[in-house]
Amino acid sequence: MSIFSIFTLLGGLAFFIYGMNQMSHSLEIIAGERMETIINKLTSNRFLGLLLGCMITVAIQSSSAVTVMLVGLVNSGLMDLSNTVGIIMGSNIGTTVTAWIMSLIGVSSENVFVQMLKPESFAPLLAFIGIILIMLAKLPKRKEIGNALVGFAVLMFGMMLMSNSVAPLADSPAFANLLTAFKNPLLGVLTGLVVTAIIQSSAASIGMLQALSMTGSITYGIAIPIIMGQNIGTCATAILSSIGVGRNAKRVSAIHLSFNLIGTLVFMIIYYALHSFLDVSFLDLKVTPVEIAVCHSVFNISTTVLLLPFSKMLVRIAEGVIKETAAPQIAFLDERLFKTPAIAVGKCDAFANEMAESAHSAVQLAIENYFDYEESKGQTVRELESRIDTYEDRLGTYLIKLSGSKNTQRDKRRIAKMLHSIGDLERISDYARDLTKSAMEIKEKKLEISDQAKAELTTLSKAVAEIVSLTADAFIHSDAATAARVEPLEQVIDLLVAKCRENHIHRLQGGACTLERGFVLSDTLNSYERISDHCSNIAIAVLEEGKEEYRPHRYMQQTKSGGDPAFQGLFQDYRQRYLSEFPKR
């Protein structure tokens, strides 16, 4: 084997890893929305978790990506540690599909249909189809299908390069002598572990083993321990991803490592026992790429069957190894989720929806507490406002970074909706806090609000409570029909506020109100008006979410020009309802 063969081997490995990453990333984008739905339906049922882990890994062709995603989800507080066990086991089964795909490199037959299964036959065709889709497809998902096809073709080309580069080893006495050392199972496990940990891809290391098997020099006795070691080595990615995360997230990596370590230990004991008491002459038989795929599948499936009943034990082992030494911090979104953007966007949605619910609760509580102030309710409003402030700051930063990832068009629009809305949600909570301050001032200074002013504020409060409820519902469910009801109500609230101010001036002029009470009332009216303005902004963001370009002025121009009959109908309905309730001066 010359120096040029080594260059070819390294180049083949590079093509293989690049193709695998490209295919994995594109498949992840294609399956992203469905994957998010699957994760959201996750339960504590370990059998369901096993199935989900297997499905997700098959969908994105990367068990490492799944484990890194789990670290991010647990570190963000979005998933319980116990729910990750089944998914980790399922991902180990799902990753065996890659080995089966690569085993096609060893297919040989004169039959034309069997010939079409050979990578050198179908990979160029897939690459050509992929390039056509990338260049001509208009839909983003079709372009990603093209990227996945090209990635797969590059992967198989890398596999063929590796196979061709090691072909001369079949006649090399030095290579044959080297392989005798690998008949020691412990050395085989260690080799598989180290190689996989270095290249951080069990699929690539399995591919290398399959390529070497085509020299006719690899036996079952050499291959099986290496496969066991590869399963341990694949944990390196998860271990590296757990650096700098909370202890609970570190335990995900510990579960992954302990699962593969225990499985390898059990099967090594079985391996040595068979060696000692039974005839294991089959271990000296030459192994093919297909048979390596079989061994890989049998080992992973058997390990899962063996350890699935002991899922809770694996969690206890992880908790015992990584002990809690300090009070847990409030979890938030983890940047490791950028590796699976669809999941990251879905979890951002969850936090943004929580902001909307909290802002709604804060306004509702502030309104209820206005005329009969209770400190406990006031404190709750302040706590909600503080929490929303934290969310707005951290979620905004996270979304800006996430927007730089390779997102689908739908996810880009979801990100835009959130970025345009979370600031308004934060401001709504600020005005809820201001309403609480006004209520506290009324109580502390024992200010008497006239019956007329109380009646006016009661009607205005109903309208504000309704617009906040509509806005939160429209935002959480991305409901354009509900969002379309917000702006008509906002304009009616503007009319109510104007009437309240006008009536207040008349009371001041008639001596029925004092300046001190007037200042509090003015602050209250300002808070109500600004809350409805921010609700309008959020509703427009929801309405614009389904459009190619975010243009809020387009909607406002259309509504103010009177060119939207549906808008005018809603405006008249709200106007009639609330102005009829508004007390006459």
C-alpha positions in Angstrom: 0.0 0.0 0.0 1.7 3.2 -1.2 1.5 6.7 0.2 -1.0 7.6 -2.6 -3.3 4.8 -1.3 -3.2 6.4 2.1 -4.1 9.8 0.5 -7.0 8.1 -1.2 -8.1 6.5 2.0 -8.1 9.8 3.9 -9.8 11.5 1.0 -12.5 8.8 0.9 -13.0 9.2 4.6 -13.4 13.0 4.1 -15.9 12.5 1.3 -17.8 9.9 3.4 -18.1 12.2 6.5 -19.0 15.2 4.4 -21.6 13.3 2.5 -23.0 11.9 5.7 -23.2 15.3 7.3 -24.8 16.8 4.2 -27.4 14.0 3.9 -28.1 14.1 7.6 -28.6 17.9 7.7 -30.9 17.9 4.6 -33.0 14.9 5.9 -33.3 16.7 9.2 -34.7 19.8 7.5 -37.1 17.7 5.4 -38.3 15.8 8.5 -38.0 18.8 10.8 -41.7 19.7 11.3 -42.7 16.1 11.7 -39.8 15.5 14.1 -41.0 18.4 16.2 -44.5 17.0 16.4 -43.1 13.6 17.4 -41.0 15.1 20.2 -43.9 17.2 21.4 -46.0 14.0 21.8 -43.3 12.2 23.8 -44.5 10.5 26.9 -42.7 8.7 29.8 -43.5 5.4 28.1 -40.1 3.9 27.5 -41.4 1.7 24.6 -42.8 4.7 22.8 -39.5 6.5 23.5 -37.6 3.6 21.9 -39.8 3.8 18.8 -39.4 7.6 18.6 -35.6 7.4 19.0 -35.4 4.8 16.2 -37.7 6.8 13.9 -35.9 10.1 14.4 -32.5 8.5 13.9 -33.6 6.8 10.7 -35.1 10.2 9.6 -32.0 12.2 10.1 -29.4 9.4 9.8 -27.4 10.5 12.8 -27.5 9.0 16.3 -25.0 11.6 17.5 -27.3 14.4 16.4 -30.2 12.8 18.3 -28.1 12.5 21.5 -26.8 16.1 21.2 -30.4 17.2 20.7 -31.4 15.4 23.9 -28.6 17.1 25.8 -29.9 20.5 24.6 -33.5 19.6 25.5 -32.7 18.4 29.0 -30.4 21.4 29.6 -33.3 23.7 28.5 -35.6 22.0 31.0 -37.9 20.9 28.1 -37.5 17.2 28.7 -37.2 14.9 31.7 -34.1 12.9 32.1 -36.0 9.7 32.4 -37.7 10.3 29.0 -34.3 10.2 27.2 -33.4 6.6 28.0 -35.8 5.0 25.5 -34.8 7.5 22.8 -31.1 6.8 23.3 -31.7 3.1 23.0 -33.9 3.6 19.9 -31.2 5.8 18.3 -28.7 3.0 18.6 -31.1 0.7 16.7 -31.9 3.4 14.1 -28.2 4.0 13.3 -27.8 0.4 12.1 -29.8 1.4 9.0 -26.7 3.4 7.8 -24.6 0.2 8.0 -27.1 -1.6 5.9 -27.1 1.1 3.2 -23.3 1.0 3.1 -23.3 -2.8 2.8 -24.6 -2.3 -0.7 -20.9 -1.6 -1.6 -20.3 -5.4 -1.5 -23.2 -6.4 -3.8 -22.0 -8.5 -6.7 -24.0 -10.3 -9.4 -24.5 -10.4 -13.2 -28.3 -9.8 -12.7 -29.2 -6.3 -14.0 -31.5 -5.6 -11.1 -28.8 -6.6 -8.5 -26.3 -4.6 -10.5 -28.5 -1.5 -10.0 -28.1 -2.0 -6.2 -24.3 -1.4 -6.5 -23.3 2.2 -5.5 -21.2 2.7 -8.6 -24.4 2.1 -10.6 -27.0 4.2 -8.8 -24.9 6.8 -6.9 -24.1 8.9 -10.1 -27.7 8.8 -11.1 -28.8 10.0 -7.6 -26.2 12.8 -7.8 -27.5 13.9 -11.2 -31.1 14.0 -10.0 -30.0 15.8 -6.9 -28.2 18.5 -8.9 -31.3 19.0 -11.1 -33.4 19.5 -8.1 -31.0 21.9 -6.5 -30.8 24.0 -9.7 -34.4 23.9 -10.9 -36.7 23.2 -7.9 -38.5 26.2 -6.6 -39.8 24.7 -3.4 -37.2 24.7 -0.6 -38.0 21.2 0.5 -37.3 19.8 -3.0 -34.0 21.6 -3.0 -33.2 19.9 0.3 -34.2 16.5 -1.2 -31.6 17.3 -3.9 -29.0 18.1 -1.3 -29.7 14.9 0.5 -29.4 12.9 -2.8 -26.1 14.6 -3.6 -24.9 14.0 0.0 -25.7 10.3 -0.3 -23.9 10.1 -3.6 -20.8 11.8 -2.1 -21.0 9.4 0.9 -21.1 6.3 -1.4 -18.3 7.8 -3.5 -16.2 8.2 -0.3 -17.0 4.6 0.6 -15.8 3.4 -2.9 -12.6 5.4 -2.6 -11.9 3.8 0.8 -12.6 0.4 -0.6 -10.3 0.9 -3.6 -7.5 2.4 -1.4 -7.3 -0.6 0.9 -7.7 -3.2 -1.9 -3.9 -3.7 -2.2 -3.8 -4.7 1.5 -5.4 -8.1 0.5 -2.0 -9.3 -0.7 0.1 -7.5 1.9 1.9 -9.9 4.4 2.5 -6.9 6.8 -1.2 -6.2 6.9 -2.0 -9.9 7.6 0.5 -9.9 10.5 -1.0 -6.7 11.8 -4.5 -8.3 11.9 -3.3 -11.1 14.1 -3.0 -8.6 16.9 -6.7 -7.7 16.6 -7.6 -11.3 17.4 -7.3 -10.0 21.0 -10.9 -8.9 21.7 -9.9 -6.2 24.2 -7.5 -4.6 21.6 -10.4 -4.8 19.0 -12.8 -3.0 21.4 -10.1 -0.3 22.2 -9.4 0.2 18.4 -13.1 0.6 17.6 -13.5 3.0 20.5 -10.5 5.2 19.7 -11.1 5.5 15.9 -14.8 6.3 16.4 -14.1 8.9 19.1 -11.5 10.6 16.9 -13.7 10.9 13.8 -16.9 11.3 15.9 -19.0 9.2 13.6 -19.9 5.5 14.2 -21.2 5.4 10.7 -17.8 6.4 9.3 -15.9 3.9 11.4 -18.4 1.1 10.4 -17.9 2.2 6.8 -14.1 1.9 7.2 -14.5 -1.6 8.7 -16.8 -2.6 5.8 -14.3 -1.3 3.3 -11.5 -3.3 5.0 -13.7 -6.4 5.0 -13.7 -6.3 1.2 -10.0 -7.2 1.2 -11.0 -10.6 2.5 -8.8 -10.3 5.6 -11.4 -9.4 8.3 -12.9 -12.2 10.3 -15.8 -12.3 12.7 -13.3 -12.6 15.5 -11.8 -9.3 14.5 -15.0 -7.4 13.5 -17.3 -8.2 16.5 -15.1 -6.6 19.2 -14.4 -3.6 16.9 -18.1 -3.1 16.5 -18.6 -3.2 20.2 -15.9 -0.6 20.7 -17.4 1.6 18.0 -20.6 1.8 20.0 -18.7 3.1 23.0 -16.7 5.6 20.8 -19.8 7.1 19.4 -20.6 8.5 22.9 -17.7 10.9 22.5 -19.9 13.4 20.6 -22.5 13.4 23.4 -19.8 13.8 26.1 -18.2 16.7 24.3 -21.6 18.3 23.8 -22.3 18.1 27.6 -19.4 20.4 28.4 -20.7 23.5 30.1 -24.2 22.3 30.6 -26.2 21.6 33.8 -25.7 18.4 35.7 -29.0 17.0 34.5 -27.9 17.4 30.9 -24.6 15.8 31.6 -26.5 12.8 32.8 -27.9 12.3 29.3 -24.3 11.6 28.1 -23.7 9.4 31.2 -26.8 7.3 30.3 -25.6 7.0 26.7 -22.1 5.9 27.8 -23.3 3.5 30.6 -25.8 1.9 28.2 -23.1 1.1 25.6 -20.5 0.2 28.3 -22.8 -2.3 30.0 -23.8 -3.8 26.7 -20.2 -4.2 25.6 -19.2 -5.7 29.0 -22.1 -8.2 29.0 -21.3 -9.3 25.4 -17.6 -9.5 26.1 -18.3 -11.9 29.0 -20.5 -14.0 26.7 -17.8 -13.8 24.0 -15.1 -15.1 26.4 -17.4 -17.7 27.8 -18.2 -19.1 24.3 -14.4 -19.1 23.6 -13.8 -21.2 26.7 -16.6 -23.8 26.5 -17.9 -24.0 23.0 -16.5 -24.5 19.4 -16.4 -21.0 18.0 -14.7 -21.8 14.7 -17.1 -19.4 12.9 -15.0 -16.5 14.4 -12.2 -17.4 11.9 -14.6 -17.1 8.9 -14.1 -14.1 6.6 -16.8 -11.4 7.1 -18.5 -9.3 4.3 -20.0 -5.8 4.5 -23.4 -7.3 4.7 -22.4 -9.5 7.6 -20.9 -6.5 9.4 -24.2 -4.8 9.1 -25.9 -7.9 10.6 -23.4 -8.0 13.5 -24.0 -4.3 14.1 -27.8 -4.7 14.2 -27.7 -7.9 16.4 -25.4 -6.2 18.9 -27.5 -3.0 19.2 -30.9 -4.7 19.2 -29.7 -7.3 21.7 -28.3 -4.7 24.0 -31.5 -2.7 23.9 -33.6 -5.8 24.6 -31.3 -6.7 27.5 -31.3 -3.2 29.1 -34.7 -1.7 28.3 -36.3 -3.3 31.4 -33.6 -1.6 33.5 -34.2 2.0 32.2 -34.6 3.4 35.7 -31.4 1.7 36.8 -29.5 3.6 34.0 -31.0 6.9 35.3 -29.9 6.1 38.9 -26.4 5.2 37.7 -26.2 8.6 35.9 -27.5 10.4 39.0 -25.0 8.5 41.1 -22.0 9.3 38.8 -23.0 13.0 38.4 -24.3 14.2 41.7 -26.3 17.4 42.3 -24.0 19.7 44.3 -25.8 23.0 44.0 -29.4 24.3 43.6 -30.5 23.9 40.0 -30.6 27.1 37.9 -33.6 28.1 35.8 -33.2 26.3 32.5 -33.5 28.0 29.2 -33.0 27.2 25.5 -29.7 25.6 24.7 -27.6 26.5 21.6 -26.9 22.8 21.1 -30.4 22.7 19.6 -29.1 24.7 16.7 -28.0 21.3 15.3 -31.7 20.5 14.9 -33.2 23.9 14.0 -36.8 22.6 13.6 -36.7 21.4 17.2 -35.1 24.7 18.4 -37.9 26.8 16.6 -40.6 24.6 18.2 -39.1 25.1 21.7 -38.8 28.8 21.1 -42.5 28.7 20.2 -43.2 27.1 23.6 -41.3 29.8 25.5 -43.0 32.6 23.4 -46.4 31.1 24.0 -45.6 31.0 27.7 -44.8 34.7 27.5 -48.2 35.4 25.8 -50.0 33.4 28.5 -48.1 35.2 31.2 -48.8 38.7 29.7 -52.5 37.8 29.4 -52.5 36.7 33.1 -50.7 39.8 34.2 -53.2 42.2 32.5 -56.2 40.2 33.7 -54.9 40.2 37.3 -54.1 43.9 37.2 -57.6 44.8 35.9 -59.2 42.6 38.6 -57.0 44.2 41.3 -57.5 47.8 40.2 -60.4 49.1 42.3 -59.7 46.8 45.3 -56.0 46.5 45.5 -54.4 43.4 47.2 -50.7 43.2 47.7 -50.5 39.5 47.0 -52.0 40.0 43.5 -49.8 43.0 42.9 -46.8 40.9 43.8 -47.9 38.2 41.3 -48.2 40.8 38.5 -44.6 42.0 39.3 -43.3 38.5 39.3 -44.9 37.8 35.9 -43.5 41.0 34.5 -40.0 40.1 35.7 -40.2 36.7 34.3 -41.4 38.0 30.9 -38.5 40.5 30.9 -36.0 37.7 31.3 -37.7 35.6 28.6 -37.8 38.6 26.2 -34.0 39.3 26.7 -32.9 35.7 26.4 -35.3 34.5 23.8 -34.6 37.5 21.6 -30.9 36.8 21.7 -31.5 33.1 21.0 -33.8 33.7 18.1 -31.3 36.1 16.4 -28.6 33.4 16.6 -31.1 30.7 15.5 -32.1 32.8 12.4 -28.5 32.3 11.1 -29.1 28.5 10.9 -30.4 26.7 7.8 -34.1 27.0 8.5 -37.1 26.0 6.4 -39.2 28.9 4.9 -42.0 28.1 7.4 -39.5 28.2 10.4 -38.1 31.5 9.1 -41.6 33.0 9.2 -42.2 31.6 12.7 -38.9 33.1 13.9 -39.9 36.5 12.3 -43.3 36.4 14.1 -41.7 35.8 17.4 -39.0 38.5 16.9 -41.7 41.0 16.0 -43.9 40.0 19.0 -41.9 39.3 22.1 -40.9 42.9 22.6 -44.6 43.8 22.5 -45.5 41.1 24.9 -42.8 42.4 27.3 -44.3 46.0 27.0 -47.8 44.7 27.7 -46.5 43.2 31.0 -44.8 46.5 31.8 -48.2 48.3 31.4 -49.8 45.6 33.6 -47.3 46.5 36.2 -48.0 50.2 35.8 -51.8 49.5 36.3 -50.8 47.8 39.5 -48.8 50.9 40.6 -51.8 53.1 39.9 -54.1 50.7 41.9 -51.6 50.8 44.8 -51.5 54.6 44.7 -55.3 54.8 44.8 -55.3 52.6 47.9 -52.3 54.2 49.7 -53.5 57.8 49.1 -57.2 56.8 49.6 -58.2 58.5 46.4 -61.9 58.5 45.7 -62.8 57.7 42.1 -66.2 59.0 41.0 -68.9 56.6 40.1 -68.9 58.0 36.6 -65.2 57.4 36.2 -65.5 53.9 37.6 -68.2 53.0 35.2 -66.2 54.3 32.3 -63.1 52.4 33.4 -65.1 49.2 33.9 -66.3 49.3 30.2 -62.8 50.2 29.0 -61.4 47.4 31.1 -63.7 44.8 29.5 -62.6 45.9 26.1 -58.9 45.7 27.1 -59.3 42.3 28.7 -60.9 41.1 25.5 -58.3 42.4 23.2 -55.5 40.9 25.3 -57.3 37.5 25.3 -57.8 37.6 21.5 -54.1 38.5 21.0 -52.8 35.8 23.2 -55.1 33.2 21.5 -54.1 34.4 18.0 -50.4 34.4 18.8 -50.3 30.9 20.5 -52.3 29.2 17.8 -51.1 31.4 14.8 -54.8 32.0 14.2 -55.2 34.6 11.4 -59.0 34.8 11.9 -58.7 35.6 15.5 -55.8 38.1 14.8 -58.1 39.9 12.3 -60.4 40.8 15.2 -57.8 42.6 17.2 -57.3 45.8 15.1 -61.0 46.7 14.9 -61.3 46.4 18.7 -58.1 48.4 19.1 -59.6 51.3 17.2 -62.8 51.1 19.4 -60.5 51.2 22.5 -58.9 54.3 21.1 -62.5 55.9 20.9 -63.2 54.8 24.5 -60.0 56.2 25.8 -60.7 59.5 24.0 -64.2 59.7 25.5 -62.7 58.9 29.0 -60.2 61.8 28.6 -62.9 64.2 27.3 -65.2 63.4 30.2 -62.4 63.7 32.7 -61.6 67.2 31.5 -65.3 68.1 32.0 -65.2 66.7 35.6 -62.0 68.7 36.3 -63.6 71.9 35.0 -66.7 71.2 37.0 -64.7 70.5 40.2 -65.9 66.9 40.4 -62.3 65.6 40.2 -59.0 66.7 41.6 -55.6 67.0 39.8 -54.2 64.2 42.0 -56.9 61.8 41.0 -56.6 63.1 37.4 -52.9 62.1 37.2 -53.7 58.5 38.3 -56.6 58.3 35.8 -54.4 59.7 33.0 -51.7 57.0 33.8 -54.4 54.3 33.7 -55.8 55.5 30.4 -52.3 55.6 28.9 -51.6 52.0 30.1 -54.8 50.8 28.5 -54.2 52.5 25.3 -50.6 51.3 25.0 -51.6 47.7 25.8 -54.1 47.8 22.9 -51.5 49.3 20.6 -49.0 46.5 21.4 -51.8 43.9 20.9 -52.3 45.4 17.5 -48.6 45.0 16.7 -48.7 41.3 17.7 -51.9 40.6 15.7 -50.3 42.1 12.6 -47.2 39.9 13.1 -49.5 36.9 13.2 -51.3 38.0 10.0 -48.1 38.6 8.2 -46.6 35.2 9.2 -48.1 33.4 6.2 -46.8 36.0 3.7 -43.6 36.1 1.8 -42.6 39.6 3.0 -43.3 41.2 6.4 -45.0 44.5 5.6 -47.2 45.7 8.5 -48.0 49.0 6.9 -49.7 47.3 4.0 -52.4 45.9 6.4 -52.8 49.2 8.2 -53.2 51.1 5.0 -55.9 48.7 3.8 -57.9 48.9 7.1 -57.7 52.7 7.4 -58.7 53.2 3.8 -62.0 51.4 4.5 -61.3 48.9 1.7 -61.8 45.9 3.9 -65.6 45.1 4.4 -64.8 42.4 7.0 -62.7 44.8 9.1 -65.5 47.5 8.9 -68.1 45.0 10.0 -66.1 43.9 13.0 -65.3 47.6 13.9 -69.0 48.5 13.9 -69.9 45.4 16.0 -67.3 46.3 18.7 -68.2 50.0 18.5 -71.9 49.3 19.0 -71.3 46.9 21.9 -68.9 48.9 23.9 -70.2 52.4 23.3 -73.7 51.2 24.2 -72.2 50.1 27.6 -70.3 53.3 28.0 -72.1 55.6 30.6 -73.7 58.8 29.3 -72.2 62.0 30.6 
